[in-house]
């Protein structure tokens, strides 16, 4: 009969489960003990068999290895070897009296223990013969069970241990033990284990009985507390696990009490909600911004206000009750209202730019804001749409002006200084593509020559709140050309963020023209000074030189000839400097005649080659077919001499100076290139300035004279200098020249 009490039923089921589990453990323990005992006995028999093999006397071992003896008959082998082997078995058998021992060869017994001479001639049992054949075949130890052992005449556990000589089994030892002895030991251990487990089972049952008694009492006490509404937990101290159950029951009772109070509050909140809905209705219908309510499930337009009717160019009845898809809202070329609603399903709200069509089919642009609402107790969207069509057209006009402006312009985010947009003039000047620039900072595209100037620009922009004019800074193009620009900026709101509208005015050419004008002014000043004092200085110098030549012919002054020669050389050097001064004169007259500049180079070539060889350098001349044009041969000769000698002096070790001419149909180009160390950047900026030289004995007038000669011939001089050499390129305009034959 099943008990009615929950605790008693639980106790009965627990007892049955524990008993079954205990019996299973007893069975498994017995199996494991049996397996362990047999494994232990096998190891013991194997050890004894190995020990027997090691105890064979050396003389017996030599005879067993002898092939002649192994060919003897069984009786002869027993008579020859049994006495000695039987002595070994007797000695070992004293220690292992419960085991059978023996030696054998092939299928013959040589000695056994306990000693029984009558079984030496008997054949092995079938199990033994099978084990011997297996040992001889595999040359490994064989462990087997013999159901009818010849020695004991009962089942045994046996181990056959072969002795290997030259890869073959020479003889073997065997040991065995009675299975009845092993079974007796096993049963004793099983009974002992059963007694132990039974005592454990009895103890566990007593503990379970006591625990369930206490549990039943606690349940009865808790039921009484629930009925009496007693919330204390003092009577559950023995079973604190029941406290959460009691707490849950108490909470449930209190929840039901609070539910009645909540219903009263709910009625009051419904009154407030109705009042809020009336207020929302007034706010919705009278709002100046176009607004609509759309059902979330099927995107049906539930209601629109008057401003939305005006925007959509239709009345309320034509709009409500229809889906956003039916009204053809949205344009495939930009994010649509429908796309915004899909985004809303993920984020719960959305806002941004949208392009849409009115009922009449007119394309318009707006800023949309969508939030979820529970208007009329169902999930809906409240959409606010602000028409920015006019602003959009203004942006398009701005973009047209931005991209067509010949000045460099860019839009930069003030949040992270990324380039948001640039115009074509910007890309043309820095020689980069749109993809290489947009989305990166100016530092990432290596725009600035000096990063410290960029930090100064950022500081000025922050101080002036983004508005700045004519900040001079150097930029670098993709081909490493440095250009000077004036940067001006203003703050605009672009694509939902504050940005800088920057404009760059390239003043590189203006600065170069200013420098050229200043240099020409200095040349004019020096030329005017030279023209004013040249003749006045030359006349006394000519007189002094004449007297020195006269003194040089007098015999009494022969001892001063070297000093007189030095004075004459210095006078000639001073005269050459004055000649260079006069060459700088702006109003110097030149005598031009139509000729070919290649003829001048051919005439100078021997002199220049000799000068190059004297300095350890080479000269290479490559001349193209050139037309004749008007020029002053003396001045062009001086121009070529100055530039070639400058190139020879610029090379410390053996190098090459090349002279090239070319004609492109409009200009004749003369190019002189050396392999020197180049002109430093700080000197290159001042090249052509009078008296500016890097030579120890230079006057600083050679290149200024070349620039003045080029100016008088309406030619241009261009310098290209690298650490591996410098090239001077002079271009002559040949309008009206005679084409070469």
Steps between C-alpha positions, in 0.01 A plus 500: 500500500644838394519760784284812464764744636724670244805464726430129552455435128823683430676299769373170353614589147837620627549174694424288194733702279782493756461122550513431125799726467674328792443153348639620170814630673541166683480311171740734321742487793499120492573496128786745543643300793488179299674664205767652726563164677544315171733774366704485821522118480605519135782740589607271785505189276689692231760607756541139623536371140765764426676416826504126410654582164777697673572219754601236241866402563744605234593140422136409442451810289800404284359152451157638405666719241694205358331374184622143558333475838183658369478216244505232773184311590269615778615228739866585438436874555312431825775271626770751415336828612226413751714464815648846471177670390300319772737643761435852375122443508516362854688806620257746337194290588573539874421871462194455274325190634161583347641515148589232248842536333681332213748500213433374151634483147282477191196300626695303762527548880854496647412565867187585706417618853349361717719205388292235320724289275202312352367809312833581331412263220138610470408745226387853580131578510341657193517851645867447587585371151328803345694735726833327412428530129412867543818571699721327240323687219492850651807464731300686768369421849161321502246532786208259481238309704522121506165341589661162581857528612699173486700579815210611721216332315290819535463844323808722529633838392830437315793706364739358237835686478715418190880535498629641169841398360612634159146609420345162577331350810756263663289396805230644722396524864142487624316583819135457600263553790168334587194704407315366803758668720448829313120462519515439875707812554262693277186385689656597834569848368146525357340409832714754679398766246131409534515535878666841465242624251214364710619693803526813287148441365355463849670822617381692194143378548497614860629844401243531220223393735594764753539773234162434341334494841632850562405609149143379547472692825633821332249470216215466748622806691531704178143406395376618838688833456347558158149445638561726800681767286806476724796641300778395744746224401613389846342153467691435172849537647575129454406519131597850374443375146124535560533870577491606128179297460344671798619837370346430158167407655503814714589711193218341303253582774622858520493528119136408491431765761695758303321403178177636638672828579659507151164470331388815675813685384454364145159661473653831604784464245250429224337833573840672480583314175177614337582855597854468353360360176275803467800727555703300243216529249498879539882513469494275192223672303609860569878450457655714226742219405363226271424194716355153436413190702587168330406154622805286561367165378407593140627864471146628452455876551255541786485878525667818366477863608417804291867587436554151355201548268658820366838331457361194320272722285191293586225473761485281808253248356724424202801439722368309804409135473762440233844341526823692459572274202172604331588867536832441314705660777875491454743514208735220396791746476502589871384358838118491504241525775442124476871435550492724807211297643697178456793657681260604774408136569857445617583826683158615625548845347657659192572843361675638194468611141232351271382548143130444426221568254172676562164357391529721192838339414726797588847410632580665834765477771456498875635424848308208652464405867325175595430362848287213630174588679200314646231733368156329522656203686683352202861521382536790260756750369481875546664662196606864480616623157653845447515618138853612404457504123610865474803436720580195285504709185724749680738216587506389137589852389769510769643169378510626142686812609724290728608248235534752215704752702853544356640541853581201721204435731423231755247410771657370823320337795564694823453180700803305374644730225410252225462631144128465419517640146747679267463668162684423177742792540613351833570162337676661202743700711603215735485248211287237678173316434173556684517155667854568631387817680139479626454329835858569613664778694742744336784342699417154366538623140826685594360838392704727727870571466535574872268331754578772758332752271194273494484507880523879489216507243281278723569733794406808298182332370390404850575849630307662215219240520573367152505838322841601368644684199831483314705263718821446300617137498697267271340188351661205320359337185522129424814559288670675798455853357468765772242773445414797719130572561282738701239304697162651588208323667149538636262271695209332319250230600541217252350150509381520863829627643702820534770528237760746375473637148863556408641691201864504387641786292819389324758781530803295396536675163429841656778451755735385223416806289562726799834332557594535132405866504706561812793317347473700179483821701824404675659418161387836365648678799833317467501558122438871539778526757735307270414718201559813707840412638630247243659748260635723777680203658621344175689812379740517804537121487602521131763764582640297788512186283689689226765624741539151648560357150757779441678422827502134405725579200765687701807289586560664838152381611548141381515376859142629549354325193303244707346771717413708191338194336289447813384864494410477130300175565311664787422802282369264230290319763357831621427593138315169452288572808419845364404336169260272686361803682438669168328184375240549776397837363133499403542740208806333354475490123542165329598440141280221364529325171328195356710189566484143629579440867654163409783689324581684825510168691726342232739794526513477881524119515886469477548765770242339728639147443850618587370667817312178593806277443714736709257455789472119450147506355332415169285709267228353277319706234175390331359750250170482314412671170409857595364797304687830487380789713623842616739509797826661621773240450735653759237498773381145419865390501543657846175332617621155390850550645361606840256210529747232380779623729256510792413136423870399484574674830197335667642147452763398757601173330498397135163573348316582179359830372255471212382768256176426316291701255146429385224664292127442554364726225451809717805511730867412484623335818861507623563262791823474702516217759770405753545209744584706806348487849213733410395839637367512859130603522579816698751608228273394213237749615754786473674387181577789262542752784814718450802426725336179632752215456608172664852508352800608703632728222172576317360847441134398494448673162514206255139383530355854533676583169344186345154603621552854362615363160193277487280799586652709219425217256142448631604148609415306815739318736370199697702313764443137603734385778527161673769341723634328184538811284362833373347586163466855357242527221490819283208540260507752210185605320554460124182652355570576134819291500613310194431126531809277472554336162 
